[in-house]
């Protein structure tokens, strides 16, 4: 195969693609330059996975990349009609974030059960106040999203003695269907959202969902921000309809400084970091280059997204 052209959208910090040296011409692009570079690209690596530049720059009837790879598990920003309807293959970073996110969720569940935020605040106030905390073993969790991340969360929580119900799009062995979610929420101590963002899941956690949850329950979102109505979540927390929540993803990122989320009682916020462990960018680059080896050899790619479903099936 002749030297191909790989365009990288976003390069901060720089992505190391040493294995492509001598095999591909690598061009780094920002959002402004992408419309000019995209028609010449054989492959597009979306390193800046929070950017909407691909949607804005996608060629009309002209040449376009044969393969687009997202350096993230979620691909919702790339599922615009022109790319969906094209012959371009879309892949993602499935598999790299499963266990790190599962560990992050387990940390949040432990922090809530053992009231670590309260302990930290009392220490800051120099107050000695003994409390009783919650036993984690025997509690119940509902994990929404039955992909690799959701399954890793279920396994990790299960190792801590939590009884887990895993909810997917449809009912199958070991997985409850989405239509069963409403019936599971009232008895859940922990509700964890790890679903992909699709038209069917957008806004799935709204006022009605929070109203079904128990007052002692906690909500955690490590999926995508628009899966949740944050205003309705805030209302549920302020009114103490639920006990607490943790958000790692948001409808708008970064969260604006004047957002009322910052001072919402019972809410723990983190800046979209649940899957980002030390060395994660090197892992992303390695995974892309492994897939490039398949592409250059004319072999099937792995992590191919079903563009109609919005995620990698299976």
C-alpha positions in Angstrom: 0.0 0.0 0.0 1.3 3.5 -0.8 1.8 6.0 1.9 -1.5 7.1 3.3 -2.5 10.4 4.8 -3.6 10.5 8.5 -5.1 13.7 9.8 -5.1 14.1 13.6 -7.7 16.5 14.9 -6.3 18.1 18.0 -2.8 17.4 19.4 -2.7 18.8 22.9 -0.8 17.1 24.5 1.0 15.7 21.4 0.0 12.2 20.3 3.0 9.9 19.6 2.5 7.9 16.5 6.0 6.6 16.1 5.0 3.4 14.4 3.4 5.3 11.5 6.8 6.9 10.5 7.6 6.0 6.9 4.2 4.5 6.4 1.9 7.5 6.6 1.9 11.2 6.2 0.6 12.5 9.6 -0.9 16.0 9.5 -2.1 17.7 12.7 -5.1 19.9 12.4 -7.1 22.3 14.5 -10.8 23.0 13.9 -10.0 25.9 11.5 -7.7 23.9 9.2 -9.8 20.7 9.2 -12.2 21.6 6.3 -9.1 22.0 4.0 -7.3 18.8 5.2 -10.2 16.5 5.5 -10.9 15.7 1.8 -7.2 14.6 1.4 -7.3 12.3 4.5 -7.4 8.5 4.2 -7.7 8.3 7.9 -9.0 10.8 10.5 -7.9 10.3 14.2 -10.2 12.4 16.4 -7.8 13.0 19.2 -9.9 15.9 20.5 -13.0 13.8 21.2 -14.9 16.8 22.7 -14.7 18.8 19.4 -17.6 19.2 17.0 -15.2 20.2 14.2 -15.7 17.0 12.2 -19.4 17.6 11.9 -18.8 21.2 10.7 -16.0 20.2 8.3 -17.3 17.0 6.8 -17.1 17.1 3.0 -20.3 17.1 1.0 -20.1 15.1 -2.2 -16.3 15.2 -2.4 -13.6 12.9 -1.1 -13.7 11.9 2.5 -11.7 9.7 4.9 -12.3 6.0 4.6 -11.8 5.5 8.3 -12.5 7.7 11.3 -11.2 6.7 14.7 -12.4 8.4 18.0 -10.0 8.5 20.8 -12.9 7.9 23.2 -15.5 5.3 24.0 -18.4 7.6 23.2 -18.9 8.6 19.6 -22.0 10.8 19.9 -20.3 13.9 18.5 -19.5 12.0 15.3 -23.0 10.5 14.6 -24.2 13.2 12.3 -26.2 12.2 9.2 -23.5 12.7 6.6 -21.1 10.4 8.3 -23.7 7.9 9.3 -24.9 7.6 5.7 -21.4 7.5 4.2 -19.2 4.4 3.6 -16.7 5.6 6.1 -15.9 3.1 8.8 -16.0 4.5 12.4 -14.1 2.9 15.3 -13.6 3.9 18.9 -11.4 3.3 22.0 -13.6 0.6 23.4 -11.7 -1.5 26.0 -9.3 1.1 27.4 -11.5 2.8 30.0 -13.5 -0.1 31.3 -11.6 -1.0 34.5 -10.4 2.6 35.3 -14.0 3.8 35.2 -15.2 0.8 37.2 -12.6 1.6 39.9 -13.6 5.3 39.9 -17.3 4.3 40.4 -16.3 1.9 43.2 -14.4 4.8 44.8 -17.4 7.0 44.6 -19.7 4.4 46.1 -17.3 3.7 48.9 -16.9 7.5 49.6 -20.7 7.9 49.8 -21.2 4.8 51.9 -18.5 5.8 54.4 -19.2 9.5 54.3 -15.6 10.5 53.3 -16.8 13.9 52.1 -18.3 14.5 55.5 -15.1 13.3 57.3 -13.0 15.7 55.2 -15.3 18.6 55.9 -15.3 17.9 59.6 -11.5 17.7 59.6 -11.4 21.1 57.8 -13.6 22.5 60.6 -11.5 20.8 63.3 -14.6 19.1 64.6 -14.5 15.7 66.3 -17.9 14.1 65.5 -18.3 10.4 65.6 -20.8 8.9 63.1 -22.0 5.5 61.9 -21.5 4.7 58.2 -23.2 2.4 55.8 -22.2 -1.3 55.2 -21.7 -1.7 51.5 -22.1 -5.4 51.2 -25.7 -6.4 50.6 -26.7 -3.0 49.1 -28.2 -3.0 45.6 -27.0 -1.2 42.5 -28.6 -0.7 39.2 -26.0 -0.1 36.4 -27.5 1.3 33.2 -25.4 0.4 30.2 -24.5 -3.2 29.5 -21.4 -2.6 27.4 -17.8 -3.3 28.6 -17.8 -0.3 30.9 -21.1 -1.2 32.5 -20.0 -4.9 32.9 -16.7 -3.9 34.5 -18.6 -1.6 36.9 -21.0 -4.5 37.8 -18.1 -6.9 38.3 -16.1 -4.5 40.5 -19.1 -3.6 42.7 -20.0 -7.2 42.9 -16.6 -7.9 44.4 -17.4 -5.5 47.2 -20.6 -7.5 48.0 -23.0 -5.2 46.1 -25.9 -7.0 44.4 -26.0 -5.6 40.9 -28.7 -5.4 38.2 -27.2 -4.6 34.8 -29.6 -2.9 32.4 -29.1 -2.9 28.6 -31.1 -2.0 25.6 -32.9 -5.3 25.5 -33.3 -8.3 27.8 -30.8 -11.1 27.5 -29.0 -13.5 29.8 -27.8 -11.7 32.9 -29.1 -8.3 31.6 -32.3 -6.6 32.2 -34.0 -4.7 29.4 -34.4 -0.9 29.3 -38.2 -1.3 29.8 -37.5 -2.8 33.2 -35.5 0.2 34.5 -38.5 2.0 36.1 -39.3 -1.1 38.2 -35.7 -1.4 39.4 -35.1 2.2 40.5 -37.2 2.2 43.7 -35.1 -0.5 45.4 -31.7 0.6 44.3 -29.2 2.1 46.7 -26.9 3.1 43.9 -27.9 4.0 40.4 -25.0 4.2 38.0 -25.4 5.6 34.4 -22.8 4.2 32.0 -24.9 4.2 28.8 -24.0 5.4 25.4 -25.6 8.7 24.2 -28.2 7.9 21.5 -31.6 9.4 20.7 -33.2 6.7 22.8 -31.0 7.5 25.9 -30.8 11.3 25.8 -32.4 12.7 28.9 -33.3 9.3 30.3 -32.6 10.4 33.8 -35.2 13.2 34.3 -37.6 14.3 37.0 -39.7 11.1 36.7 -36.6 8.9 37.1 -35.4 10.7 40.2 -38.9 10.6 41.6 -38.8 6.8 41.4 -35.5 6.5 43.3 -35.5 6.0 47.1 -34.7 9.0 49.3 -31.6 7.1 50.6 -30.2 6.4 47.1 -27.3 7.9 45.2 -26.9 8.6 41.5 -23.6 8.5 39.6 -23.1 9.4 35.9 -20.0 8.3 34.1 -21.6 8.0 30.7 -22.4 11.2 28.8 -23.7 14.5 30.2 -26.9 14.8 28.1 -28.1 11.4 29.5 -29.2 13.4 32.5 -31.2 16.5 33.1 -28.8 18.3 35.5 -31.4 20.9 36.4 -33.9 18.1 37.5 -31.1 16.3 39.3 -30.3 19.5 41.1 -33.9 19.9 42.1 -33.9 16.3 43.4 -30.8 17.0 45.6 -32.0 20.4 46.9 -35.4 18.8 47.9 -33.6 15.8 49.3 -35.5 13.6 47.0 -32.3 11.5 46.8 -29.4 11.4 49.2 -26.6 12.4 46.8 -25.0 12.3 43.4 -21.7 12.3 41.6 -21.3 13.6 38.0 -18.1 13.1 35.9 -19.8 14.3 32.7 -22.0 17.2 32.0 -24.3 18.7 29.4 -21.8 21.6 29.0 -18.1 21.1 29.6 -16.3 22.8 31.3 -19.1 23.6 33.7 -19.6 27.4 33.6 -18.4 29.3 36.7 -21.9 30.7 37.2 -23.6 27.3 37.1 -25.7 26.5 40.1 -24.3 23.0 40.1 -21.2 24.2 41.9 -23.1 24.8 45.1 -25.7 22.0 44.9 -25.9 20.1 48.2 -24.9 16.5 48.1 -23.3 16.7 44.6 -19.7 15.7 43.9 -18.4 16.9 40.6 -15.3 15.8 38.7 -14.0 17.1 35.3 -14.6 14.2 32.9 -11.7 12.2 34.4 -13.1 8.9 35.6 -11.3 6.8 32.9 -8.1 8.8 32.7 -5.3 7.0 34.5 -1.6 7.7 34.2 -0.5 6.8 30.7 -3.9 6.8 29.2 -2.9 8.9 26.2 -0.1 6.5 25.3 -2.6 3.6 25.5 -4.9 5.5 23.1 -2.1 6.0 20.7 -1.0 2.4 20.9 -4.6 1.2 20.3 -5.0 3.4 17.2 -1.7 2.2 15.8 -2.6 -1.4 16.4 -5.8 -0.8 14.4 -3.8 1.0 11.7 -1.8 -2.1 11.2 -5.0 -4.0 10.4 -6.1 -1.2 8.1 -2.8 -1.0 6.2 -2.9 -4.8 5.7 -6.4 -4.7 4.4 -7.7 -6.7 7.4 -10.9 -6.0 9.3 -10.7 -3.3 11.9 -11.6 -3.9 15.5 -14.0 -1.7 17.6 -16.2 -0.9 14.6 -19.1 1.2 15.6 -22.6 0.4 14.3 -23.4 3.9 13.2 -27.2 3.2 13.5 -26.9 2.0 17.1 -24.2 4.4 18.1 -21.9 1.9 19.7 -19.8 -1.2 19.1 -22.3 -4.1 19.3 -21.6 -7.4 21.0 
